[in-house]
C-alpha cells in the first residue's frame, strides 16, 4: 500500500523528535510551579493559584502592639468599626481591642475576667450586653458594664459556639456531651449568678435553658442557621455535619466523617452551605494552645483539667477540606490541602477566604474558576479568627496564635506586589541560564522586575549571594551573567500599575550543570581464549508511541548488545568489558591501551570508540604482564575548552602463551587405591587443575589443589581412585593446565 506524502512527513517529524529527545544533553531546566514553590509568607499583594500561576492577591499586615493575651479564640464586632471584642485564654478574659490601621497597631483593655480559663465564644446582644461561653466548666455568662450579671454552669465541659437566632433567642453548642441548648435570653438574664453545675432539667428550664438537640459525637463545635430555618451543626472528634429542624429534635446527618472536626460553617442566602473540615487526631485547642498556656490553664482550673497537649510538632500532619452542600443536591469537595488546618471561612464575591494554619496560611477558593489559591500568610502559626473590617469587602481582621496578635488582610489595589520562591534545588552545581515564562497576561516585560540569588549550601540564611537583577533582551527571557550555584531563589516584583487581572504563568529556569568527570563503574577481563559476537542492535520501530518518544534514554544499546552476544572458543582472543558513565549525561569516546611492564610506549588497541568493550588477539603479543588504561574524552555539545578528559588505570592483563611446567608427577598404589600426584608451576598464570585419562577409558579431572585453595602459580593436585575402576588399565596421561588454557602432558605407569 503506498504511503502518502503527509504520512511520510509525519513519520520523519516523529523520528526527528525521537532523535532530539535522545540526543546529546547539554543544559537542564527546572520547572517553576508558583503554587508549590512560593510559600504564603513570601507573598505581597500576589497570590498563587493551583494551576501554578501567580495572580493578583491581598496584602497581609501583622499589627504591632503588645499581645493582648496568650490565646485568642474569637472575634466579635461592636458598633465602632475600629473596636472589637476578643474571647481569650488562659486567663478567661474578654478584651476590647482598638485598631489603628494607619499606624498598623492595636491596643487592648480588659472588659471582664471570668472564672473559667478559656472564653471560646462571645456574642454582643441587641442591648449591648455580652453573652459568653467558657471552658472547662461550661459556664454561660451575661456581662453588662464589665460585670457578670448572669452565670449558669451547664452540665457540660465546654461551650464552643453561640448562635443568635433572634433578639430573644440563642442556641448554644456544647462539648462533652455534645448538645445544643435553646436560651430564652429574657428569662436567662434574670437567672442570677450560679457557680454550681446545673443538671436538673426543671431548674435549667426555670433559668431559660431547654435542650434543643443532642448528638452521639462528643462535641458540637459550630452552629449555623440555614435559609430554610433549619440549624446546621458540626461536630468533633468524628467530624459529622448535622441538620436540626427549626424547633429542634433528632438530627439528620448530612456528612459523616472520621477523626475530623467541623471548624466552620458558612450558609448562603439560597440555602447552600459551605463547611470546613480538619482531619487530625488533635483538636483545634490542642493545635493552637502552646504547652506553657496549657500548663497555666491546668493550674488555674479548679476542676480536674484534661492533661496538657504535647509539645507542638514542627509540622501539622493532618489535612483539611472545603466542602459544598447545595440546597438541593449532593455534597461536593471543593478543595483539600495536606499539612494545613482550615479554621474559618468567609466569602468575598466569588472567592471563599480560608483562615488557616499551621504555617499561618490564608487560603482561598475561586468559585468561578474552580481553582484553589494561596494568599499572603502571617508570621504566626494559626489564623483562627476572621471577620470583615469594611462593608466594601476589601479589608478583613484576622486573629493570630502562636504567636498571638492580630493582622489585617487588605485587597485594596496599589500595594507593592512581590513574590519570592523557596529554595530551588538544581540537582547539582550549575551555571544559571535564562528564566522564561510561558506567558505574561496583562503585564509587559518592563512591568516585571526579577532578582535571583544563589548558594552552594542548604542553609536558608547563610551563604547566599547578593540579590542580582535579571535583565531581558526582549526575547521573553531574563538573564544575568556569571551566576553559579546548587540552589537558587527568585524574587519577582510587579513594577507596573495595571489594574487588569494580571497572571504570571509557570516559569522555566535553565541551567548548565557543572561538568563532572566520567566515572568508571566496572572493568572486567573475560577468561582468555573466548570471543564474543555482539547481538545486533534492535531495528527502530516504524511506528512509535508518544510515551516511547518522551521516555528517558535507557542503557547504551551497544553495551546491551555485547552482554547479549554469543560466546565461542577462540584461542588467543581476549575481551575486556567496562562500564563508564557520565554524571551529567555528556557523550564521550574511549581509547583502550596496553603497555608491557618495562616498556614506556602505550599501544592503543581501541581508539575513540563509543563501545564499552574491546576484543583483540593476543597471539602476537609477547608473554608478560601488561598495564591497561582507559582514556575517556568528552565530545560535543560542550565547547572544546569545557570538555573533560580522564584516564583510568585498570587491571593488569597477563599474556601467557607458555605451558606450565610439571615438576613432579607420580602414580602409586596405596592398598586398593591408586594415588596420582602432580606438582606443577607456571611463570605467569595461576594453575587451573589437572585432567587424568587412563588407557581403559576412565577420565577424571581435579580442580581443587591439595591445600584446598587454588591461589598460586605453584600447586599440587592429588587424585585418588579405587583400583576396581582401573581394571585392565596399565598407564595414564596427566595434563596440567593454567588459567589461560595452556597445558602440558606426561604419561605415567604404575
C-alpha positions as CSV (number, residue, x, y, z in Angstrom):
1,X,0.0,0.0,0.0
2,X,1.6,3.3,-1.0
3,X,2.5,5.8,1.8
4,X,1.1,9.3,1.4
5,X,3.5,12.3,1.5
6,X,1.6,13.6,4.5
7,X,2.2,10.3,6.5
8,X,5.8,10.2,5.4
9,X,6.4,13.8,6.7
10,X,4.7,12.9,10.0
11,X,7.0,9.9,10.4
12,X,10.1,11.9,9.6
13,X,9.0,14.5,12.2
14,X,8.4,11.9,14.8
15,X,11.8,10.3,14.1
16,X,13.4,13.8,14.4
17,X,11.7,14.3,17.7
18,X,12.9,11.0,19.0
19,X,16.4,11.8,17.9
20,X,16.2,15.2,19.6
21,X,14.9,13.6,22.8
22,X,17.7,11.1,22.8
23,X,20.4,13.5,21.6
24,X,23.4,14.7,23.4
25,X,22.4,16.5,26.6
26,X,23.8,19.9,27.4
27,X,21.6,22.3,29.5
28,X,19.0,21.3,32.1
29,X,15.9,23.1,33.3
30,X,13.7,23.2,36.3
31,X,10.0,23.9,36.1
32,X,8.6,26.6,38.4
33,X,5.2,25.9,39.8
34,X,4.5,29.1,41.9
35,X,1.7,27.3,43.8
36,X,4.2,24.8,45.0
37,X,7.4,26.9,45.1
38,X,6.3,30.1,46.7
39,X,5.4,30.0,50.5
40,X,2.5,32.1,51.6
41,X,4.7,34.2,53.9
42,X,6.7,35.2,50.8
43,X,3.7,36.8,49.0
44,X,2.8,40.5,49.0
45,X,-0.3,41.6,47.1
46,X,0.1,38.5,44.9
47,X,-1.5,35.0,45.2
48,X,-0.5,31.6,43.9
49,X,-3.1,29.5,42.1
50,X,-3.3,25.7,41.9
51,X,-2.5,25.8,38.2
52,X,0.9,27.1,39.1
53,X,0.3,30.8,38.2
54,X,0.9,34.0,40.1
55,X,-2.2,36.2,40.2
56,X,-3.2,39.4,42.0
57,X,-3.9,39.0,45.7
58,X,-4.2,40.8,49.0
59,X,-1.5,42.1,51.4
60,X,-1.4,40.8,54.9
61,X,-0.1,43.2,57.7
62,X,0.6,41.8,61.2
63,X,-0.5,44.5,63.6
64,X,2.0,45.7,66.1
65,X,1.4,46.4,69.8
66,X,1.6,44.2,72.9
67,X,-0.1,40.8,72.5
68,X,-3.5,41.1,74.2
69,X,-3.4,37.6,75.6
70,X,-1.6,34.3,75.2
71,X,-4.6,32.7,73.4
72,X,-7.1,34.5,71.2
73,X,-10.2,32.4,70.5
74,X,-12.9,34.6,68.9
75,X,-13.8,37.9,67.3
76,X,-17.0,39.9,67.9
77,X,-17.7,43.3,66.3
78,X,-19.0,46.4,68.1
79,X,-20.9,49.5,66.7
80,X,-17.4,51.1,66.3
81,X,-15.7,49.6,63.2
82,X,-12.3,50.0,64.9
83,X,-13.3,48.4,68.1
84,X,-13.6,44.6,68.6
85,X,-14.2,42.1,71.3
86,X,-12.0,39.1,71.9
87,X,-12.5,36.0,73.9
88,X,-9.2,34.8,75.2
89,X,-7.3,32.4,77.4
90,X,-5.8,31.1,79.6
91,X,-6.8,33.9,82.0
92,X,-10.5,33.8,81.0
93,X,-10.7,37.5,79.9
94,X,-12.9,39.3,77.5
95,X,-10.9,42.1,75.9
96,X,-11.8,45.2,73.9
97,X,-9.3,45.8,71.0
98,X,-8.9,49.2,69.4
99,X,-7.3,49.3,65.9
100,X,-5.1,52.0,64.4
101,X,-5.0,50.8,60.8
102,X,-2.9,53.8,59.7
103,X,-0.1,53.0,62.2
104,X,-0.8,49.3,61.9
105,X,-1.0,48.8,65.7
106,X,-3.6,47.8,68.2
107,X,-4.3,48.4,71.9
108,X,-6.4,46.5,74.3
109,X,-8.3,46.9,77.6
110,X,-9.9,44.3,79.8
111,X,-13.7,44.2,79.8
112,X,-14.1,41.4,82.3
113,X,-12.3,38.5,83.8
114,X,-14.3,35.3,84.1
115,X,-13.7,32.4,86.5
116,X,-13.0,29.9,83.6
117,X,-9.6,29.8,81.9
118,X,-10.9,29.8,78.3
119,X,-13.6,32.0,76.7
120,X,-14.3,30.3,73.4
121,X,-17.2,32.4,72.2
122,X,-18.6,35.9,72.7
123,X,-21.7,37.4,71.2
124,X,-22.9,41.0,71.6
125,X,-26.6,41.2,72.3
126,X,-29.0,43.8,71.0
127,X,-29.0,45.8,74.3
128,X,-25.2,45.9,74.4
129,X,-24.7,43.1,76.9
130,X,-22.2,40.3,76.2
131,X,-23.2,36.6,76.1
132,X,-20.1,34.4,76.5
133,X,-19.4,30.6,76.7
134,X,-16.4,29.2,78.7
135,X,-14.4,26.1,79.3
136,X,-13.7,23.8,81.1
137,X,-16.6,24.4,83.4
138,X,-19.2,25.0,80.7
139,X,-20.2,28.4,82.0
140,X,-22.8,30.5,80.1
141,X,-22.4,34.2,81.2
142,X,-24.0,37.5,80.6
143,X,-21.8,40.6,81.1
144,X,-23.1,44.1,81.5
145,X,-20.9,47.2,82.0
146,X,-17.9,45.0,82.9
147,X,-19.7,42.9,85.5
148,X,-21.1,39.3,85.4
149,X,-24.8,39.7,85.9
150,X,-25.9,36.1,85.0
151,X,-24.0,32.8,85.1
152,X,-25.2,29.3,84.8
153,X,-22.9,26.2,84.6
154,X,-24.4,23.9,82.1
155,X,-24.0,20.1,82.6
156,X,-21.1,20.1,80.0
157,X,-17.4,20.8,79.9
158,X,-17.2,23.4,77.3
159,X,-19.3,25.9,75.3
160,X,-17.9,26.2,71.8
161,X,-20.3,28.4,69.8
162,X,-23.3,30.6,70.2
163,X,-25.9,31.4,67.5
164,X,-28.2,34.3,68.0
165,X,-31.5,33.2,66.4
166,X,-33.3,36.5,67.1
167,X,-33.2,39.3,69.7
168,X,-34.6,37.0,72.4
169,X,-33.3,33.5,71.5
170,X,-29.9,32.0,71.2
171,X,-28.6,28.5,70.6
172,X,-25.5,27.2,72.5
173,X,-23.2,24.4,71.2
174,X,-21.5,22.4,73.9
175,X,-19.0,19.7,74.3
176,X,-18.8,16.5,76.5
177,X,-21.6,15.7,75.9
178,X,-22.5,17.1,72.5
179,X,-25.6,19.1,73.0
180,X,-27.4,22.2,71.7
181,X,-29.4,24.3,74.2
182,X,-32.0,26.9,73.4
183,X,-31.6,30.0,75.5
184,X,-34.5,32.3,76.3
185,X,-32.4,35.4,76.7
186,X,-35.1,37.3,78.7
187,X,-35.6,34.5,81.3
188,X,-31.8,33.7,81.3
189,X,-30.9,37.4,82.1
190,X,-33.0,37.1,85.2
191,X,-31.5,33.8,86.4
192,X,-28.7,35.4,88.5
193,X,-25.2,34.1,89.2
194,X,-24.8,30.4,89.9
195,X,-21.4,28.6,90.1
196,X,-22.6,25.1,90.7
197,X,-23.3,22.7,87.9
198,X,-27.0,22.7,87.0
199,X,-28.0,19.2,86.0
200,X,-31.7,19.3,86.9
201,X,-33.7,19.9,83.6
202,X,-36.5,21.6,85.5
203,X,-34.0,24.1,87.1
204,X,-32.5,24.7,83.6
205,X,-35.9,25.4,82.2
206,X,-36.7,27.8,85.1
207,X,-33.5,29.7,84.1
208,X,-34.5,29.9,80.4
209,X,-32.5,26.9,79.2
210,X,-34.0,24.0,77.3
211,X,-32.5,21.1,75.3
212,X,-32.7,21.8,71.6
213,X,-31.0,18.7,70.4
214,X,-28.1,16.3,71.1
215,X,-25.8,14.1,69.1
216,X,-23.8,11.0,69.8
217,X,-20.5,12.6,69.0
218,X,-18.6,14.2,71.9
219,X,-18.7,17.9,70.9
220,X,-20.9,20.2,68.9
221,X,-18.3,22.7,67.5
222,X,-20.2,25.0,65.1
223,X,-23.7,26.2,64.6
224,X,-25.3,28.0,61.6
225,X,-28.8,29.0,60.6
226,X,-29.8,27.9,57.1
227,X,-32.1,29.9,54.8
228,X,-35.0,27.5,55.2
229,X,-34.9,27.8,59.0
230,X,-33.0,24.6,59.8
231,X,-30.0,24.6,62.0
232,X,-26.7,23.1,60.8
233,X,-24.3,21.7,63.4
234,X,-20.7,20.4,63.1
235,X,-19.1,18.0,65.5
236,X,-15.8,16.6,66.7
237,X,-13.9,14.3,67.0
238,X,-15.8,12.3,64.4
239,X,-16.4,15.4,62.2
240,X,-20.1,14.9,61.3
241,X,-22.4,17.5,59.9
242,X,-26.0,17.5,61.1
243,X,-29.1,19.5,60.5
244,X,-31.9,20.1,63.0
245,X,-35.5,21.2,62.4
246,X,-36.3,24.8,63.4
247,X,-37.9,23.5,66.6
248,X,-35.0,21.1,67.4
249,X,-35.3,17.4,68.0
250,X,-33.4,14.5,66.4
251,X,-30.6,15.4,63.9
252,X,-30.2,14.4,60.3
253,X,-26.7,13.6,59.1
254,X,-25.6,15.5,56.0
255,X,-22.0,14.3,56.1
256,X,-20.3,11.5,58.1
257,X,-16.5,11.6,58.7
258,X,-13.9,10.0,61.0
259,X,-11.2,11.6,63.1
260,X,-12.2,15.1,62.0
261,X,-13.5,18.4,63.2
262,X,-16.0,20.7,61.6
263,X,-14.3,24.1,62.1
264,X,-16.7,26.5,60.4
265,X,-20.0,26.7,58.6
266,X,-20.9,29.4,56.0
267,X,-24.6,29.3,55.0
268,X,-25.7,31.1,51.8
269,X,-29.0,33.1,51.1
270,X,-30.1,30.5,48.5
271,X,-29.9,27.6,51.0
272,X,-26.4,26.4,50.0
273,X,-23.8,25.7,52.7
274,X,-20.0,25.7,52.8
275,X,-18.2,23.8,55.5
276,X,-14.5,23.3,56.5
277,X,-13.3,20.0,58.0
278,X,-9.9,19.3,59.6
279,X,-8.9,15.7,59.7
280,X,-6.5,15.1,62.5
281,X,-6.1,13.2,65.8
282,X,-5.6,16.5,67.7
283,X,-8.4,19.1,68.4
284,X,-8.5,22.7,67.5
285,X,-7.5,23.8,71.0
286,X,-4.5,21.3,71.1
287,X,-3.1,22.7,67.9
288,X,-3.5,26.3,69.0
289,X,-2.6,26.1,72.7
290,X,1.1,26.2,73.3
291,X,2.4,23.9,76.1
292,X,3.0,26.8,78.5
293,X,-0.5,28.1,78.2
294,X,-1.9,24.6,78.7
295,X,0.0,24.2,81.9
296,X,-1.3,27.5,83.1
297,X,-4.8,26.5,82.2
298,X,-4.4,23.3,84.3
299,X,-3.0,25.2,87.3
300,X,-5.8,27.8,87.4
301,X,-8.7,25.5,86.8
302,X,-10.5,24.4,90.0
303,X,-11.9,21.3,88.4
304,X,-9.8,18.3,87.3
305,X,-8.4,19.5,83.9
306,X,-7.6,17.4,80.9
307,X,-3.9,16.7,80.5
308,X,-2.0,19.4,78.7
309,X,-1.4,18.7,75.0
310,X,2.1,17.5,73.9
311,X,4.6,19.9,72.5
312,X,3.7,21.2,69.1
313,X,5.1,19.3,66.2
314,X,7.2,21.2,63.8
315,X,4.7,20.5,61.0
316,X,1.0,19.7,61.2
317,X,0.4,16.2,59.9
318,X,-3.3,16.3,59.2
319,X,-5.3,17.7,56.2
320,X,-8.3,19.9,55.6
321,X,-11.1,20.0,53.1
322,X,-13.6,22.7,52.0
323,X,-17.0,21.1,51.2
324,X,-20.0,22.5,49.4
325,X,-23.5,21.3,50.4
326,X,-26.1,22.6,47.8
327,X,-29.6,23.2,48.9
328,X,-30.8,20.5,46.5
329,X,-28.1,18.1,45.6
330,X,-25.2,16.1,46.9
331,X,-22.1,17.2,48.8
332,X,-19.0,18.1,46.8
333,X,-15.4,18.5,47.9
334,X,-14.1,21.8,46.5
335,X,-10.6,21.6,47.7
336,X,-8.3,19.6,50.1
337,X,-4.9,20.5,51.4
338,X,-2.5,18.4,53.4
339,X,-0.5,19.7,56.4
340,X,-2.9,22.7,56.7
341,X,-5.8,23.3,59.1
342,X,-8.8,25.4,58.0
343,X,-10.3,27.4,60.9
344,X,-12.6,30.0,59.4
345,X,-14.3,30.5,56.0
346,X,-15.8,33.8,54.6
347,X,-17.0,34.8,51.2
348,X,-15.8,37.8,49.2
349,X,-17.6,37.9,45.9
350,X,-16.9,34.7,44.0
351,X,-14.0,33.8,46.3
352,X,-14.1,31.9,49.5
353,X,-11.4,33.0,52.0
354,X,-10.0,30.5,54.5
355,X,-8.0,31.4,57.6
356,X,-5.8,28.5,58.5
357,X,-2.5,27.1,59.8
358,X,-0.2,25.5,60.7
359,X,2.1,28.0,58.9
360,X,-0.2,31.0,59.1
361,X,-1.8,30.4,55.7
362,X,-4.7,32.3,54.1
363,X,-6.1,30.0,51.5
364,X,-8.9,30.7,49.1
365,X,-11.1,29.1,46.5
366,X,-12.3,30.7,43.3
367,X,-15.9,29.6,42.7
368,X,-15.9,30.7,39.1
369,X,-12.5,29.3,38.0
370,X,-12.9,26.3,40.4
371,X,-9.3,26.7,41.4
372,X,-7.7,26.9,44.9
373,X,-5.4,29.8,45.8
374,X,-2.9,30.8,48.4
375,X,-2.7,34.3,49.7
376,X,-0.1,36.1,51.7
377,X,0.5,34.4,55.1
378,X,1.3,35.5,58.6
379,X,4.3,35.1,60.8
380,X,2.1,33.3,63.3
381,X,1.3,29.6,63.1
382,X,-2.5,29.8,63.2
383,X,-5.1,32.2,61.9
384,X,-8.2,31.1,63.7
385,X,-10.5,34.2,63.6
386,X,-11.8,36.0,60.5
387,X,-14.1,39.0,60.2
388,X,-14.7,41.8,57.6
389,X,-13.5,45.2,58.6
390,X,-15.3,47.2,56.0
391,X,-18.5,46.9,54.0
392,X,-16.7,47.1,50.7
393,X,-15.1,43.7,51.4
394,X,-11.5,45.0,50.9
395,X,-10.2,44.5,54.4
396,X,-10.5,41.7,56.9
397,X,-9.4,41.3,60.5
398,X,-7.6,38.1,61.5
399,X,-6.8,36.5,64.8
400,X,-3.3,35.1,65.2
401,X,-2.0,32.5,67.6
402,X,1.5,31.1,68.2
403,X,2.5,33.9,68.4
404,X,-0.8,35.8,69.5
405,X,-1.8,39.0,67.8
406,X,-4.0,40.5,65.1
407,X,-3.5,41.0,61.4
408,X,-5.2,42.8,58.5
409,X,-5.8,41.2,55.1
410,X,-6.1,44.1,52.6
411,X,-7.4,43.7,49.0
412,X,-7.1,47.4,48.2
413,X,-5.2,48.0,44.9
414,X,-1.9,49.9,44.8
415,X,0.2,47.8,47.1
416,X,3.6,46.7,46.0
417,X,3.3,43.2,44.5
418,X,6.1,40.8,45.3
419,X,6.7,37.0,45.5
420,X,9.8,35.1,46.5
421,X,10.3,31.4,45.8
422,X,11.5,28.9,48.3
423,X,15.0,27.4,47.8
424,X,15.1,25.7,44.4
425,X,17.3,22.7,44.0
426,X,19.0,22.5,40.6
427,X,20.2,19.0,41.4
428,X,23.9,19.8,41.1
429,X,26.2,22.9,41.0
430,X,25.4,24.7,37.7
431,X,25.7,27.8,35.7
432,X,22.4,29.7,35.7
433,X,20.9,30.5,32.4
434,X,17.7,32.3,31.4
435,X,14.4,32.4,33.2
436,X,11.4,32.2,30.9
437,X,7.6,32.3,31.4
438,X,5.0,30.5,29.3
439,X,3.1,33.8,29.2
440,X,2.6,37.1,30.9
441,X,-1.1,38.2,30.9
442,X,-2.0,41.8,31.1
443,X,1.7,42.5,32.0
444,X,4.5,43.8,29.9
445,X,8.1,42.6,30.3
446,X,9.0,46.1,31.5
447,X,6.4,45.8,34.3
448,X,8.2,42.9,35.9
449,X,11.5,43.1,37.9
450,X,13.2,39.8,38.7
451,X,16.1,39.2,41.1
452,X,18.0,36.0,41.8
453,X,20.4,34.8,44.5
454,X,22.3,31.5,44.6
455,X,24.1,29.3,47.1
456,X,26.0,26.1,47.2
457,X,24.6,25.1,50.6
458,X,21.2,24.3,52.0
459,X,21.2,26.8,54.9
460,X,18.3,29.2,54.4
461,X,20.1,32.2,55.8
462,X,23.9,31.8,55.5
463,X,26.0,31.5,52.4
464,X,23.7,33.2,49.8
465,X,25.0,35.6,47.2
466,X,23.5,39.1,47.0
467,X,20.3,39.6,45.0
468,X,21.3,40.0,41.4
469,X,18.8,41.6,38.9
470,X,17.9,39.7,35.8
471,X,17.5,41.6,32.6
472,X,15.5,40.9,29.5
473,X,16.6,41.4,25.9
474,X,13.1,41.3,24.5
475,X,13.1,37.7,23.6
476,X,11.0,36.6,26.6
477,X,13.9,35.5,28.8
478,X,15.5,37.1,31.8
479,X,19.3,36.6,32.3
480,X,22.4,37.6,34.3
481,X,26.0,36.7,33.6
482,X,28.3,34.6,35.7
483,X,25.7,33.1,38.1
484,X,26.6,29.8,39.6
485,X,25.2,27.7,42.5
486,X,23.5,24.5,43.5
487,X,20.4,26.3,44.9
488,X,18.6,29.4,43.7
489,X,15.9,31.8,45.0
490,X,13.8,34.1,42.7
491,X,12.1,37.3,43.7
492,X,9.5,38.8,41.4
493,X,8.2,42.4,41.7
494,X,5.4,43.9,39.6
495,X,6.5,47.4,38.9
496,X,3.6,48.5,36.7
497,X,0.3,49.8,37.9
498,X,-2.0,47.7,35.8
499,X,-5.5,47.2,37.2
500,X,-6.2,44.3,34.9
501,X,-6.3,40.7,36.3
502,X,-2.7,40.0,35.8
503,X,-1.3,36.5,35.6
504,X,2.2,35.2,35.5
505,X,2.3,31.7,34.1
506,X,4.6,28.9,35.2
507,X,8.3,29.6,34.6
508,X,11.3,27.6,33.5
509,X,14.8,28.2,34.8
510,X,17.5,26.9,32.6
511,X,21.0,25.9,33.8
512,X,24.2,24.3,32.6
513,X,25.3,21.7,35.2
514,X,28.8,21.6,36.4
515,X,30.8,19.4,34.1
516,X,31.8,16.4,36.3
517,X,34.3,13.8,35.2
518,X,33.1,10.5,33.9
519,X,33.1,7.6,36.3
520,X,34.3,4.0,35.9
521,X,31.7,1.8,37.3
522,X,33.1,-1.6,36.3
523,X,36.0,-3.1,34.4
524,X,36.4,-6.8,33.6
525,X,38.7,-9.1,31.7
526,X,36.9,-12.2,30.4
527,X,38.7,-15.5,30.5
528,X,41.2,-15.7,27.7
529,X,40.5,-17.8,24.7
530,X,36.9,-16.8,24.3
531,X,35.4,-14.4,21.7
532,X,32.0,-12.7,21.6
533,X,29.7,-12.0,18.7
534,X,27.6,-9.0,19.9
535,X,23.9,-9.2,19.4
536,X,22.7,-6.9,16.6
537,X,21.2,-3.6,17.6
538,X,17.4,-3.6,17.5
539,X,15.8,-2.0,14.5
540,X,13.8,1.1,15.4
541,X,10.1,0.6,15.1
542,X,8.4,2.1,12.1
543,X,5.6,3.4,14.3
544,X,6.5,5.0,17.7
545,X,4.2,5.9,20.6
546,X,4.3,9.2,22.3
547,X,5.4,7.5,25.6
548,X,8.4,6.0,23.7
549,X,9.3,9.4,22.4
550,X,9.1,11.1,25.8
551,X,10.8,8.4,27.9
552,X,14.3,9.0,29.1
553,X,17.1,7.2,27.2
554,X,17.8,3.7,28.5
555,X,21.1,1.8,28.8
556,X,23.5,2.0,26.0
557,X,22.4,-0.3,23.2
558,X,26.0,-1.2,22.3
559,X,26.7,-2.4,25.8
560,X,23.4,-4.4,25.9
561,X,24.3,-5.9,22.6
562,X,27.7,-7.1,23.9
563,X,26.2,-8.6,27.1
564,X,23.6,-10.4,25.0
565,X,26.2,-11.6,22.5
566,X,27.2,-15.2,21.6
567,X,30.4,-16.6,23.2
568,X,32.6,-19.2,21.4
569,X,36.1,-20.6,21.8
570,X,38.8,-18.6,20.1
571,X,42.4,-19.4,21.2
572,X,44.4,-16.2,21.7
573,X,41.4,-13.8,21.9
574,X,40.9,-11.5,24.9
575,X,37.8,-9.5,25.7
576,X,37.8,-6.5,28.0
577,X,34.5,-5.0,29.3
578,X,33.9,-1.7,31.1
579,X,31.0,0.4,32.2
580,X,31.7,4.2,32.2
581,X,29.0,6.7,33.0
582,X,29.0,10.5,32.9
583,X,27.1,12.1,35.8
584,X,25.9,14.9,33.5
585,X,25.0,12.7,30.6
586,X,27.7,14.2,28.3
587,X,28.7,12.0,25.4
588,X,32.2,10.6,25.4
589,X,34.6,8.3,23.5
590,X,37.1,5.8,24.9
591,X,40.6,4.8,24.0
592,X,41.8,1.4,25.4
593,X,45.6,1.0,25.6
594,X,48.1,-1.6,26.9
595,X,51.8,-1.3,27.9
596,X,54.1,-4.2,28.7
597,X,55.8,-4.0,32.1
598,X,59.2,-2.4,31.4
599,X,58.2,-0.6,28.2
600,X,57.4,3.1,28.0
601,X,55.1,3.3,25.0
602,X,51.4,2.6,25.1
603,X,49.7,0.6,22.3
604,X,46.2,1.7,21.5
605,X,44.0,-1.3,20.9
606,X,40.8,0.6,20.5
607,X,40.8,4.3,19.7
608,X,37.9,6.8,20.1
609,X,35.1,4.2,20.4
610,X,31.7,4.6,21.8
611,X,31.6,0.9,22.6
612,X,32.1,-0.2,26.1
613,X,34.2,-3.2,25.3
614,X,37.4,-4.2,23.4
615,X,38.1,-7.6,21.7
616,X,41.6,-8.2,20.4
617,X,44.1,-11.0,19.6
618,X,47.0,-11.6,22.0
619,X,48.9,-14.2,19.8
620,X,51.2,-11.6,18.5
621,X,52.0,-10.2,22.0
622,X,55.0,-11.4,23.9
623,X,54.4,-13.2,27.2
624,X,54.3,-10.9,30.2
625,X,52.3,-8.6,32.4
626,X,50.7,-5.6,30.6
627,X,49.3,-2.5,32.2
628,X,46.0,-1.3,30.8
629,X,44.2,2.0,30.8
630,X,41.1,3.7,29.6
631,X,41.3,7.3,28.4
632,X,37.8,8.9,28.4
633,X,37.3,12.1,26.4
634,X,34.1,14.1,26.3
635,X,32.8,15.2,22.9
636,X,30.2,17.7,22.0
637,X,27.9,19.5,22.6
638,X,30.0,21.4,25.2
639,X,32.6,23.8,23.8
640,X,36.0,22.3,23.2
641,X,37.6,24.2,26.1
642,X,35.0,22.8,28.6
643,X,35.3,19.1,27.6
644,X,37.0,16.9,30.1
645,X,39.4,14.0,29.6
646,X,40.1,11.4,32.3
647,X,42.4,8.4,32.4
648,X,41.5,5.3,34.4
649,X,44.2,2.8,35.3
650,X,42.6,-0.6,35.0
651,X,43.5,-4.1,35.9
652,X,46.7,-5.7,34.6
653,X,46.5,-8.0,31.7
654,X,48.5,-11.2,31.7
655,X,49.5,-12.6,28.3
656,X,50.7,-16.1,28.7
657,X,51.2,-18.4,25.7
658,X,53.7,-20.7,27.5
659,X,52.6,-24.1,29.0
660,X,53.2,-24.7,32.7
661,X,55.9,-26.9,34.0
662,X,55.3,-30.3,35.6
663,X,57.9,-30.6,38.3
664,X,56.8,-33.8,39.8
665,X,54.2,-36.5,38.7
666,X,53.8,-39.9,40.3
667,X,51.2,-42.7,40.3
668,X,51.5,-45.3,43.0
669,X,49.4,-48.0,44.7
670,X,48.2,-47.4,48.2
671,X,46.4,-50.6,49.2
672,X,43.4,-50.9,46.9
673,X,43.7,-47.2,45.8
674,X,45.7,-45.6,43.1
675,X,47.1,-42.2,44.1
676,X,48.1,-39.7,41.3
677,X,50.2,-36.7,42.5
678,X,51.1,-33.8,40.2
679,X,53.1,-30.8,41.3
680,X,53.4,-28.0,38.8
681,X,54.4,-24.4,38.3
682,X,53.7,-21.6,35.8
683,X,55.8,-18.5,35.3
684,X,52.9,-16.0,34.8
685,X,49.5,-17.5,35.5
686,X,47.6,-19.4,38.2
687,X,47.3,-23.1,37.7
688,X,43.8,-24.3,36.8
689,X,43.9,-28.1,37.5
690,X,44.8,-31.5,36.1
691,X,43.0,-33.9,33.8
692,X,43.8,-37.6,34.0
693,X,43.0,-40.1,31.2
694,X,43.6,-43.9,31.8
695,X,44.1,-46.2,28.9
696,X,41.0,-48.1,29.8
697,X,38.8,-45.1,29.1
698,X,38.4,-43.7,32.6
699,X,38.7,-39.9,32.6
700,X,38.9,-37.7,35.8
701,X,39.7,-34.1,36.5
702,X,40.9,-32.3,39.7
703,X,40.5,-28.6,40.2
704,X,41.0,-28.4,43.9
705,X,44.7,-28.4,45.0
706,X,46.0,-30.3,47.9
707,X,46.0,-27.3,50.3
708,X,42.3,-26.5,49.5
709,X,42.9,-23.1,48.0
710,X,43.7,-22.6,44.3
711,X,45.6,-19.3,44.6
712,X,49.1,-19.9,43.4
713,X,51.3,-20.3,40.3
714,X,52.7,-23.5,42.0
715,X,50.2,-26.1,43.2
716,X,50.0,-29.8,44.0
717,X,47.0,-31.8,42.7
718,X,46.1,-35.3,44.0
719,X,43.7,-37.8,42.5
720,X,42.7,-41.0,44.4
721,X,40.8,-43.7,42.6
722,X,39.9,-47.3,43.7
723,X,41.7,-49.9,41.7
724,X,38.4,-51.6,41.0
725,X,37.7,-48.8,38.5
726,X,41.0,-49.2,36.8
727,X,40.8,-52.9,35.7
728,X,42.9,-53.5,32.7
729,X,44.5,-50.1,32.9
730,X,48.3,-50.0,32.7
731,X,49.1,-46.3,32.2
732,X,47.6,-42.9,32.3
733,X,48.2,-39.5,30.7
734,X,48.0,-36.4,33.0
735,X,47.6,-32.9,31.7
736,X,48.3,-29.8,33.7
737,X,46.6,-26.5,32.7
738,X,47.0,-22.9,33.6
739,X,44.3,-20.3,33.7
740,X,44.8,-19.0,30.1
741,X,44.4,-22.6,28.8
742,X,48.0,-23.6,28.2
743,X,48.7,-27.2,29.0
744,X,51.5,-29.8,29.3
745,X,51.1,-33.6,29.4
746,X,53.0,-36.5,30.8
747,X,52.4,-40.3,30.7
748,X,52.7,-42.4,33.8
749,X,52.7,-46.1,34.7
750,X,52.5,-48.0,37.9
